[in-house]
Every structure is written in structure tokens, then in C-alpha cells.
Amino acid sequence: MKLTLRVWRQKNADAPGAMKTYEVDGVSPDMSFLEMLDTLNEDLILRGDEPVAFDHDCREGICGACSLVINGDAHGPERTTSCQLHMRSFRDGDTIDVEPWRAAAFPVVRDLVVDRSAFDRIIQAGGFVTAPTGSAPEAHATPVPKADADHAFEHAECIGCGACVAACPNGSASLFTSAKVNHLNVLPQGAPERETRVLDMVAQMDTEGFGGCTLTGECATACPKGIPLPSITAMNKEWLRATRKVKR
């Protein structure tokens, strides 16, 4: 396959950026999107040009490091991570636009790399339990209803990639935050911080400059792990409950 890539290039957060066009030949349909970018970078290095900077780590759809807007869609045309998107999703001769996540809370570091440390600070605000657990407890020591366990596991699948923010027209991080809140609040281990967790994490999300949620649903559509939109509604109910309890 021969492809035309239009890639966002930007030296740093303060420098102006622009789309730059490259031709990439010899692309196999079995390559992942990141392997295709590796091929581009090999060509650029051989020509003495600066390679395109992009985030990646495990390349197995687990870590959430890869973060590309491909032809206007977070992670591309398939509901998966950028590293698990394969070139068979495109056709020979296609023109592909590759951009970083677009959100005020995710400033560009270089080219396609953005700073997602805002997510870390949201986690630090309340994504933890204070109950001392010591070593791994016996599995049956703390009974958890099956429905609650399933609910927690569903939300624990969030890998923090940021696709929800990139897809949201408001740049909201509500889906990410709700996944972390609902994961812990439904479990008995997370009960002691149930109220403070949701209040602190939502407050931190607002402090970081993410937009407000209007439930457009783009976040859930783009999420590679299928975190459902009702997760946000559940978080909002938790927030209202906690607010009323604190006022009392």
C-alpha cells in the first residue's frame, strides 16, 4: 500500500504547529498503525529529518499510552486503541490525517505527544482506598455481590488513554472520572471514602480545565474499552448524594 500522511508537527507547547505531508510506500495491511508510523520515521531518519514523536508503550491495547486522532476520530475508524488499529482498515492511495488529542487540559509536548498528567492528578485526588489491606486477603473474606463485582470490573477496564476527552466536543473528562469513581465506590473496600472520593475527583477534574459534560455520547462511542455512558449518570448521582450528606 502507498499512503499519503498529513501529520501534525509541533516542536513544543509554545511553538506554532502545522500539518506536514509525507508519502509512505510499502505498507502492509497487516501492520498496525504504529508500525506504519515506525516505517515513516525510519524513512525520515534516513533522510536526516526529525522523526515524528508519538506516544506508545505496550502496543497491546492495555496501557493506554497511544493517543492519536486519525481522520478526525480518536484512535481511528475502529473501536480499538491506535496500536491495535491495523492498516487493513485503510485502502491503497488513501490520505490519512494524524493529529494529537485536542483538549485544553492536554497540552502538546511535541508533535503527536500530549501531556495527560491531568488524569494522574484526578486519580491522586481520590482514586485510592485508605483501608490497610496488608498482603492479598483471602478471596472470600469480604463477600461482594456478583452484580457489584461485575459493575466494578466493567469500570476498572478504563485504561486512561484520553480518547473520551479527545472525542468530546466539550473536552470533558467525565467518562474517565466516572469510571474511576464507580470502580471503587461500589466495592466495600472503597466505602470509607465514598463521599470524599467523588467530591474531590470531580473538583480536581474541574480545576484541570476540562469542559462540562452534556451527555452527547461521543466519549462512550470512542472508548476502546466500552465504558458505558450511564457511568457518568451514576457518578452524578454519587456526587449529588455526597453533596447532600456533607451539607447535613
Disulfide bonds with the S-S distance in Angstrom:
none
